[in-house]
Amino acid sequence: MLSRARNISQSKLKPIFHESFLTKITSPHLQLHPTKALKAPTTSSFSFFSSQPTNTAPPPLSSSLALTRDGNYDEATPKLTVCPGCGVLMQDTNPKQPGYFIRPSQNLNKVRKSHLVHVANESEFSNSLKKGGLVVFEAENETSEVKKHEKPVVCARCHALRHYGKVKDVTVENLLPDFDFDHTVGRKLMSASGARSVVLMVVDAADFDGSFPRKVAKMVSDTAEENERAWKEGKSGNVPRVVLVVTKIDLLPSSLSPTRFEHWVRQRAREDGISKITKLHFVSAVKNWGLKSLIDDVVDLAGKRGNVWAIGAQNAGKSTLLNAIAKSVDAGRGGDGEEKNIVSHLTEAPVPGTTLGIVRVEGVLPAQAKLFDTPGLLHPNQITTRLTREEQKLVNINKQLKPRTYRIKAGHSIHIAGLMRMDVEESSVESIYVTVWASPYLPLHMGKTENACTMVEKHFGRQLQPPIGEKRVEELGKWVRKEFHVSGSSWDSSSVDIAAAGLGWFSVGLKGEAALSVWTYEGVDIVLRNALLPYRSQVFEVAGFTVSKIISKADQSLNKSKRLNESQEETKGTRRSNTSEIFIIND
């Protein structure tokens, strides 16, 4: 074969040598070196329960792939490839179906064959080849370098969210069925036998009541009471442990007392359905606050074989929290940031519903304990669920909250964008203090209640956004009213909050009583509660429009442009005047 290779073209030479080197050598003149063994090329694929990066893309899946959100929580499920970012089953055949991904190019073969030199470029064959020995080069070092810097293969939706912050085609994910929490997670939590269950209940600090999973809380509490009674009777009783995690505490003012906040959270959680909290943690995934103590408690409660389920509403911050936990655990074990021992690839994006299926996070818990991220629970009572992506960007709170306070009398109203309004109908005192806690990108308006109807017709969708555009006002639904009677005992601090799920809240401070009406779109949950933040601003807002930061910056840019144009016009006018004076002098 070697002699024939010298007389053929270069294009035909490569396949001959490739096949002869990678197949079993039977020629008596070309035997393997006795100390070396020719290794067949190996390929690795996604492990069913693993979210670690791999050397190759997932195997091709059938075009008739079942649409499901079960992800990879159950070992009895067939071993289909799951997106490590969102948990959807992946496929590479139909871009109009969920889980579509583009198979990456196989660059690994180039590394493995990089030591092969074209025969025509060699002056002579190597001495080892002449002597009948074949030297096999080890490419493990190169492949390990490739693996170190290799990115995980995720679905097209996760890729778009990570790089562009939006989903190109939202209709694709709508093909998936609703996440059946009771079927997947609920039945495991309610089981009296099996592995120990730990519920990591994640709640947004800036939207506590709106993001609180009341249905799950009631189910877990009822199961815990029932199984505890069975355990006391000597029967099998798996009592689920509840770890309440309040995330995004960096969005709350630093002046908030931790003791006051803990008391407030426990009271609200009890009223929202949790009978017993095993552990309570306040964390910030962005600032890495409180992660270490949370990890220690979760590891201790899970034991060697327990299952930990991260549960919460959409956009509550579950995936961001679990990614931060994985990084914290890896740093504690000596990860240097370049070559991580623990890799969590959960997709993070400031849009609700990022996680589509159950995703197991590897390496965080010791022994055989398992940690799962679950799809965000849909809370239709949150106003953000009916907003567009652009409107959600204005409503979502991503910076530390700051108070905007009004001193108003009966007969006046305050609007938060075109989403919520509060009327002071009656009051036993001359005036009350109302503080708005919401995104700084939302414009406000204070005026007489008798003019409130004209605000909807003239300013909703324009000066008061969201909704963005007049058509969106009609699409959001009917504007409804709820009545509240409040009382307070101090002018110096707020007594009660009136909160809208997914938006923000009014804090009311007064020394007396008042009758209030709150308007918002039908179906949005409105809650009356004790004041979370009793503080108010020292500088009061004035009547009329209080523009948001976005509108303020736009106005500043527009005014700057106008001033620049006016300055240029004045300069041109001065030049024309000077020119005419020169002509007069010459005459």
Secondary structure as the mmCIF struct_conf table of DSSP 4:
data_model
#
loop_
_struct_conf.conf_type_id
_struct_conf.id
_struct_conf.beg_label_comp_id
_struct_conf.beg_label_asym_id
_struct_conf.beg_label_seq_id
_struct_conf.end_label_comp_id
_struct_conf.end_label_asym_id
_struct_conf.end_label_seq_id
HELX_RH_AL_P HELX_RH_AL_P1 LEU A 2 ALA A 5
TURN_TY1_P TURN_TY1_P1 ARG A 6 ASN A 7
BEND BEND1 ILE A 8 ILE A 8
HELX_RH_AL_P HELX_RH_AL_P2 GLN A 10 LEU A 22
BEND BEND2 THR A 23 THR A 23
TURN_TY1_P TURN_TY1_P2 PRO A 28 HIS A 29
BEND BEND3 LEU A 30 LEU A 30
STRN STRN1 GLN A 31 LEU A 32
TURN_TY1_P TURN_TY1_P3 PRO A 34 THR A 35
HELX_LH_PP_P HELX_LH_PP_P1 LEU A 38 PRO A 41
TURN_TY1_P TURN_TY1_P4 PHE A 48 PHE A 49
BEND BEND4 GLN A 52 GLN A 52
BEND BEND5 ASN A 55 THR A 56
HELX_LH_PP_P HELX_LH_PP_P2 ALA A 57 PRO A 60
TURN_TY1_P TURN_TY1_P5 SER A 63 SER A 64
TURN_TY1_P TURN_TY1_P6 GLY A 71 ASN A 72
TURN_TY1_P TURN_TY1_P7 GLU A 75 ALA A 76
BEND BEND6 THR A 77 THR A 77
STRN STRN2 VAL A 82 VAL A 82
TURN_TY1_P TURN_TY1_P8 PRO A 84 CYS A 86
HELX_LH_PP_P HELX_LH_PP_P3 VAL A 88 VAL A 88
STRN STRN3 LEU A 89 LEU A 89
HELX_LH_PP_P HELX_LH_PP_P4 MET A 90 MET A 90
STRN STRN4 GLN A 91 GLN A 91
BEND BEND7 ASP A 92 THR A 93
TURN_TY1_P TURN_TY1_P9 PRO A 95 LYS A 96
BEND BEND8 GLN A 97 GLN A 97
TURN_TY1_P TURN_TY1_P10 PRO A 98 GLY A 99
STRN STRN5 TYR A 100 TYR A 100
HELX_LH_PP_P HELX_LH_PP_P5 ILE A 102 SER A 105
HELX_RH_AL_P HELX_RH_AL_P3 LEU A 108 ARG A 112
TURN_TY1_P TURN_TY1_P11 LYS A 113 HIS A 115
HELX_RH_3T_P HELX_RH_3T_P1 VAL A 119 ASN A 121
BEND BEND9 SER A 123 GLU A 124
HELX_RH_AL_P HELX_RH_AL_P4 ASN A 127 LYS A 130
TURN_TY1_P TURN_TY1_P12 LYS A 131 GLY A 132
STRN STRN6 GLY A 133 LEU A 134
HELX_LH_PP_P HELX_LH_PP_P6 VAL A 135 GLU A 138
HELX_RH_AL_P HELX_RH_AL_P5 GLU A 140 HIS A 149
HELX_LH_PP_P HELX_LH_PP_P7 GLU A 150 VAL A 153
HELX_RH_AL_P HELX_RH_AL_P6 ALA A 156 TYR A 164
BEND BEND10 GLY A 165 LYS A 166
BEND BEND11 LYS A 168 LYS A 168
HELX_RH_AL_P HELX_RH_AL_P7 VAL A 170 GLU A 173
TURN_TY1_P TURN_TY1_P13 ASN A 174 LEU A 175
BEND BEND12 LEU A 176 LEU A 176
HELX_LH_PP_P HELX_LH_PP_P8 PRO A 177 PHE A 179
HELX_RH_AL_P HELX_RH_AL_P8 PHE A 181 PHE A 181
HELX_RH_PI_P HELX_RH_PI_P1 ASP A 182 GLY A 186
HELX_RH_AL_P HELX_RH_AL_P9 ARG A 187 MET A 190
BEND BEND13 ALA A 192 ALA A 195
STRN STRN7 SER A 197 ASP A 204
HELX_RH_3T_P HELX_RH_3T_P2 ALA A 205 ASP A 207
HELX_RH_AL_P HELX_RH_AL_P10 PHE A 208 SER A 211
HELX_RH_AL_P HELX_RH_AL_P11 ARG A 214 LYS A 232
TURN_TY1_P TURN_TY1_P14 GLU A 233 GLY A 234
BEND BEND14 LYS A 235 LYS A 235
STRN STRN8 ARG A 241 THR A 247
HELX_RH_3T_P HELX_RH_3T_P3 ILE A 249 LEU A 251
BEND BEND15 LEU A 252 LEU A 252
TURN_TY1_P TURN_TY1_P15 SER A 254 SER A 255
BEND BEND16 LEU A 256 LEU A 256
HELX_RH_AL_P HELX_RH_AL_P12 PRO A 258 GLU A 271
TURN_TY1_P TURN_TY1_P16 ASP A 272 GLY A 273
BEND BEND17 SER A 275 SER A 275
BEND BEND18 THR A 278 THR A 278
STRN STRN9 LYS A 279 PHE A 282
STRN STRN10 SER A 284 SER A 284
TURN_TY1_P TURN_TY1_P17 ALA A 285 ASN A 288
STRN STRN11 TRP A 289 TRP A 289
BEND BEND19 GLY A 290 GLY A 290
HELX_RH_AL_P HELX_RH_AL_P13 LEU A 291 ALA A 302
TURN_TY1_P TURN_TY1_P18 GLY A 303 ARG A 305
STRN STRN12 ASN A 307 GLY A 312
STRN STRN13 ALA A 313 ALA A 313
TURN_TY1_P TURN_TY1_P19 GLN A 314 ASN A 315
BEND BEND20 ALA A 316 GLY A 317
HELX_RH_AL_P HELX_RH_AL_P14 LYS A 318 GLY A 332
TURN_TY1_P TURN_TY1_P20 ARG A 333 GLY A 334
BEND BEND21 GLY A 337 GLU A 339
BEND BEND22 ASN A 341 ILE A 342
BEND BEND23 PRO A 350 PRO A 352
BEND BEND24 GLY A 357 GLY A 357
STRN STRN14 VAL A 359 VAL A 361
BEND BEND25 GLY A 363 PRO A 366
TURN_TY1_P TURN_TY1_P21 ALA A 367 GLN A 368
STRN STRN15 LYS A 370 ASP A 373
HELX_LH_PP_P HELX_LH_PP_P9 PRO A 375 GLY A 376
STRN STRN16 LEU A 377 LEU A 377
HELX_LH_PP_P HELX_LH_PP_P10 LEU A 378 LEU A 378
TURN_TY1_P TURN_TY1_P22 PRO A 380 ASN A 381
BEND BEND26 GLN A 382 GLN A 382
HELX_RH_3T_P HELX_RH_3T_P4 ILE A 383 ARG A 386
BEND BEND27 LEU A 387 LEU A 387
HELX_RH_AL_P HELX_RH_AL_P15 ARG A 389 VAL A 395
BEND BEND28 ASN A 396 ASN A 396
BEND BEND29 LYS A 399 LYS A 399
STRN STRN17 ARG A 404 ILE A 408
TURN_TY1_P TURN_TY1_P23 ALA A 410 GLY A 411
STRN STRN18 HIS A 412 ILE A 416
TURN_TY1_P TURN_TY1_P24 ALA A 417 LEU A 419
STRN STRN19 MET A 420 SER A 427
BEND BEND30 SER A 428 GLU A 430
STRN STRN20 ILE A 432 TRP A 437
BEND BEND31 ALA A 438 ALA A 438
TURN_TY1_P TURN_TY1_P25 PRO A 440 TYR A 441
BEND BEND32 LEU A 442 LEU A 442
STRN STRN21 LEU A 444 LYS A 448
HELX_RH_3T_P HELX_RH_3T_P5 THR A 449 ASN A 451
HELX_RH_AL_P HELX_RH_AL_P16 ALA A 452 LYS A 458
TURN_TY1_P TURN_TY1_P26 HIS A 459 HIS A 459
STRN STRN22 PHE A 460 PHE A 460
TURN_TY1_P TURN_TY1_P27 GLY A 461 GLN A 463
STRN STRN23 LEU A 464 LEU A 464
BEND BEND33 PRO A 466 PRO A 467
BEND BEND34 GLY A 469 GLY A 469
HELX_RH_AL_P HELX_RH_AL_P17 GLU A 470 GLU A 475
TURN_TY1_P TURN_TY1_P28 LEU A 476 LEU A 476
STRN STRN24 TRP A 479 SER A 489
BEND BEND35 TRP A 491 SER A 493
STRN STRN25 VAL A 496 ALA A 500
TURN_TY1_P TURN_TY1_P29 ALA A 501 LEU A 503
STRN STRN26 GLY A 504 GLY A 509
STRN STRN27 LYS A 511 TYR A 521
TURN_TY1_P TURN_TY1_P30 GLU A 522 GLY A 523
STRN STRN28 ILE A 526 ASN A 530
BEND BEND36 LEU A 532 LEU A 532
BEND BEND37 GLN A 538 VAL A 539
STRN STRN29 PHE A 540 PHE A 540
HELX_LH_PP_P HELX_LH_PP_P11 GLU A 541 VAL A 542
BEND BEND38 ALA A 543 ALA A 543
STRN STRN30 GLY A 544 THR A 546
HELX_RH_AL_P HELX_RH_AL_P18 LYS A 549 ASN A 586
#
